[in-house]
Amino acid sequence: MKPWLKNTLAGATLLVGVGGTIVYNQYLSPIINDAPAYVATRNIEPNTVIQAGDIKAVHVPRAIVVPSAISDPNAIVGKMAAQTIVVNQQITPVDLETDPLVPQKGQYIVPIISQWIAAMPDSLRRGDKVTIYVRPAPSSTSGTSPTAPPAVSQHSTPAPTAPNNFMSQVSQEPLLQDVPVEFVRNGSNQEVQNAPPVTLGGGVLAERQNGTANPSEMELLMTKTDWDKLYAAVQANNQLVFVYAPNK
């Protein structure tokens, strides 16, 4: 064989070998050895609705892929985080609340009008769980019937000149605990949501620094037993104080 032909064949063989290696590593290996999954692009707090920018597609070696890792973004976006999802964590169905606020058997969506509310955090949002305390209602709201509420107005808040007096009238023991919040609305039936700007850094509380409106009403997910307790408290001329602890 002529030297030039031998060198040509050797070069062609080398090129084919190198090219095949590149093709295998970049295109075939991920398909053969890896599995598709979606991971978080940031830390996602519980009760946070997951947006498209919160996740990204990756190929994970099959040896370390998490069983049941979700490979369809439509199964993630728009769902609510059931627990903390850390950045780069593979997302599985266990991490998601698909319909956490849909009433189950024996549950009801209960409107809480502004006249029943003595105080509520402006940072309260849909998906939170509240603890409810009671305090005596001012005489102007005494006897307000839950079945025939008066015209909606902004809820009462503690008088800034006498905060200690306000707190001294709040019950020591909660009336109800861990009650899911279906919606938080203003007086025009608009849901209160997070709004920019955020200047407090990261975290779920920073995202709530500003809202789209002042909250004045809410809807709670309750059982008949809990509703009876709340109704009895209002009928006994009490107003409600709502508190919540942010999920960690």
N, C-alpha and C positions, 0 to 999 in steps of 0.2 A: 504494500500500500504506500502510495506516495506520502511524503511527510506532510505536505500541506493539507491533504485530505484527512490524515490522521489527526492533525491539530484541529481541523475544523470540526470533526466528529467529537473530539474531546471537549471542545468549547461548547458545542451544542448540548452535549450531555450535561455539562456543568450548569449551563443556563437553565436547562429543563429541571435539573435537580434543585437549584436554588429557587427557581420560580415555583416549583411544586411545594417546596417548604413554606414559602411565603403565603401561597394560596391556602395551604392546609392550616397554618397558624392563624391567619386572619379571617378566613371564611369557613373552613370545614370544621376546625376544632371547636369553635363556640357552639356549632350545631350538634356535634357528636358528643362532646364532653361537658358542655355547660347547659344550664336550664334558665329560661327567662324568668325574671321576677321584677317586682317593683319595690323600691326602697324609699324611705322618707328623705327629703332634702333638708329637713330641719327637725328640731324637736317639736312634736305635736302633742299638745296637752289634751287630757280627757275632755270630752264634750265639745271639742273643736270640730267644726265641719271641714272636711279635707277638700282642698282646692287642687286644681291641676298642677299648679306650681309647687305643691307640697310633696310631690312624688316624682320619681324618674325611673325609666326602664334600665335594667342592668342584666348582664349574663353572669350567672353564678356557677362555679364548678359544681357539678352534680353531687360531689362528695359532701359539700357543705350547704347545699340548698336546704332551706327549712321546709319540712313537709307541709303541704297545703299552701305554700307561698303563692300569692295571687299574681297571675300574669296578665290579667285583663284590667286596664285602668278604669273601665266603666264600672267595675265592681268595687272601686275604691272612692273615686271622686264623687263628692256630694254626700258621702256617708259620714257619720260622726265617730270620732275616736272613742273607743270604750275604755282605754287606758293610755298611759303615756307611751308614745312611739318615739324612740330616739333616732337621731339622724343616722342614715345608712342602714337602719333596721329593715329587714325583709318584712313585708306586711302580709298578714294572714287573716282569715275571717275572724279569729279570736280577738284581733285588735280593733274590730269595727262593731259599732252599734248600727244595724241596718235601719231599724225603725224604733228607736228607744222611747219615743213619745206617743206611739200609737196605742190608744186605750185597749187593754185586754179585758177579758170577761170580769165584770165586777168593778171596772174603773170608769171614771167619768171626767170630762173636761169641764172644770168649774170656773166661771168668771168671778174675779175679785174686783169689785168696783172701787173707785177712788175713795168714796166715803167710808169704806171699811178699813182703809189703810192709814195707820198713824205714822209709819216710817218704813222706807224700803231703800236699799242701796241703789244709787243711780247706775252702778256698774252691773246690776243684775241683768242676765241675758237668758234667752231660751236655752234649755238643757241643763241649767243649774238646778240644784236641790236646796230648798229653803227650810229653815227652822222657823216656826211661827210662835211668837209670844203675844200676850194680850195686855192691854192697858185700858182703863176707863175711857169711854168716848166723851168728848165735849158734849154739853147739853144740846147743842144745835144739831148733832147727828144721832142723838139717842133715839132708839126705837126704829131706826131705818130698816125697812123690811127688805130682805134679800130678794123677795119675789117682785117688788115694785120699787126699784132704785130711783132716786131723784136724778135730776140732770147732772151730767158728768162734769166734774171740775177737777183741778189739780189737787192731789192728796195733801193732807196736812203733814207738816214736818215739825220736828221739835223746835220750840221757840228758842232762838239763839241767846236770849237773855236769861233763860232758866233751864239749861240743859240738865242740871242735876235733878231738878224737880220732875222733869219729864221721865228720866230714867228711873227715878224712885217709884214711879207708878207702873213700871213694866213688871209683869209677873216674873218670879224667880225661876219657875219651871216652864219649859216650853209646852205649848198646847199641842203642837205636832212637829215631827222631825222628818227630814229627808223627803220632802214633798217635791216631786219633779215639776219644773216650770215649763209649761207648754209655750207660752208667748209672754212677752213684756211689751206693752203698747203705750202710746201717748193718748191724749184725749181725743185725737182724730182717728183712732183705730189704725195707726201706723205702727208697725213693729219697730222697736228700738234696737238698732244694731251698732256695731263698732264703726267709728269714723276717724279719719285722720284729722290732725297730725298726731303721731306717737312720738313723744320725746323722753319717755322714761326708760328706754332700753328694751330688752326682750322680755318674753314671758307673757302668760295669759292675762295678767292684770294690766300690763302695759298696753296691750291691745284694746283694753276697755277704757283707756284714759279719756276718750271722748266718745260721745254717742250721737246718733242721728236725731235724737229728740229727748225731751225730759220724760221719763217713765211716770205713769200715773195709774195704770191698771195692769192686771196680769191674768193669765189663765193657768190653772193648776191641774195636774193629773191626780185625781183623788179616788179613794174607795168610798163607798157609801158610809162606812163607819167614820172615816175622817171628815167627810162632809157634814155629817150630823154633829160632830164635835165643834167644827168651825161655825156652823149655823147657830148652834146653841150659844156660843160665845158672843156672836154678833147680836143675837136677840137679847142677850143679857146686858146690852149697852156697853160692849167693849169694842175697841178697835184693835187692829192687828199690826204687829211689828215684825218685819221680815228681816232675817239675817241669813247669810250664807258663807261658807268657807270655800275658797277656790280649790279646785282639784290640783294635786301636786303631780 
